[in-house]
Amino acid sequence: MSITEAIKVTNAGWYRWEGDDLVLNLKVQPRASADSLEEPAGDQAVDELRVRITAPPVDGKANAHLERFLANCFGVPPSRVEVISGAQGRHKRVRIRQPKRLPTFLPPR
């Protein structure tokens, strides 16, 4: 592994590829004024990608809304987005199966 590759791994602690699946570490802010993915700031090492969603954290509504929002962002049906840990908190790990599109700030595999 080159130094450049090592830096990319260090600075990209918020995502990893598992085969064709993308796993994201998220910090979710419910009850935001608008849905958004926050681009990681500069060259900082970021452990979580910040996501703002409009849904309240009540009765699973925020998780369902998050899954639909991410499905739209990554060009997949909501059934391909799964909260794999952190369902009851703001810090979540999410799997996106075979994303069809990537945000501009996410480097391709």
C-alpha positions in Angstrom: 0.0 0.0 0.0 1.4 3.4 -1.0 1.4 6.4 1.3 -1.4 8.0 -0.8 -3.5 4.9 -0.4 -2.9 4.8 3.4 -3.9 8.5 3.7 -7.1 7.7 1.7 -7.9 4.9 4.2 -7.3 7.1 7.2 -9.3 10.0 5.8 -12.2 7.8 4.7 -13.2 6.2 8.0 -16.8 7.0 7.3 -17.2 4.5 4.5 -15.9 1.1 3.2 -16.7 -1.3 0.4 -17.6 -4.9 1.1 -17.7 -6.5 -2.3 -20.3 -4.5 -4.2 -21.9 -3.1 -1.0 -21.1 0.2 0.5 -21.1 0.5 4.3 -21.4 4.0 5.8 -20.9 5.3 9.3 -23.4 8.1 9.8 -24.2 10.7 12.4 -27.9 11.5 11.8 -29.6 14.7 12.8 -33.4 14.2 12.8 -35.9 17.1 12.6 -33.7 19.1 10.3 -35.2 21.8 8.1 -34.2 19.8 4.9 -32.7 16.4 4.0 -29.0 16.5 3.1 -25.7 14.7 3.1 -23.0 16.9 4.4 -19.8 16.7 2.4 -16.8 15.9 4.7 -14.7 19.0 5.5 -11.4 19.4 3.8 -8.6 17.0 4.5 -9.8 16.2 8.0 -10.0 12.6 9.1 -13.8 12.0 9.4 -15.2 8.9 11.2 -18.8 9.6 10.3 -20.7 11.2 7.4 -23.2 13.7 8.6 -26.8 13.3 7.4 -29.7 15.6 8.2 -33.3 14.4 7.8 -36.6 16.0 8.4 -38.3 13.1 10.1 -38.7 13.0 13.9 -37.0 10.2 15.8 -40.3 8.5 16.8 -41.5 5.0 16.2 -38.9 4.2 13.6 -40.0 7.1 11.3 -36.5 8.6 11.2 -34.9 5.2 10.2 -37.5 4.6 7.5 -37.0 8.2 6.2 -33.2 7.8 6.3 -33.5 4.6 4.2 -35.7 6.3 1.6 -33.4 9.3 1.5 -30.2 7.3 1.1 -31.9 5.1 -1.5 -32.7 8.2 -3.6 -29.1 9.5 -3.2 -27.5 6.3 -4.2 -30.0 5.3 -7.0 -31.3 2.1 -5.4 -34.7 1.0 -4.2 -35.3 1.4 -0.4 -35.1 -2.4 0.1 -31.4 -2.2 -0.7 -30.7 0.2 2.2 -30.4 -1.3 5.7 -29.5 0.1 9.1 -27.2 -2.6 10.4 -26.4 -1.0 13.7 -27.4 2.0 15.8 -31.1 1.9 15.0 -32.0 3.6 18.3 -29.3 6.3 18.2 -27.9 9.1 16.1 -24.7 7.1 15.3 -25.6 4.5 12.7 -24.0 2.0 10.3 -25.9 1.6 7.1 -25.4 -0.9 4.2 -26.3 0.1 0.7 -26.4 -2.9 -1.6 -24.9 -2.3 -5.1 -25.3 1.5 -5.3 -25.9 2.8 -8.8 -24.8 6.3 -8.2 -22.3 8.0 -5.7 -22.2 11.5 -4.3 -19.4 13.6 -5.9 -17.4 13.6 -2.7 -17.2 9.8 -2.4 -14.3 8.4 -4.5 -15.1 5.5 -6.7 -13.9 2.1 -5.7 
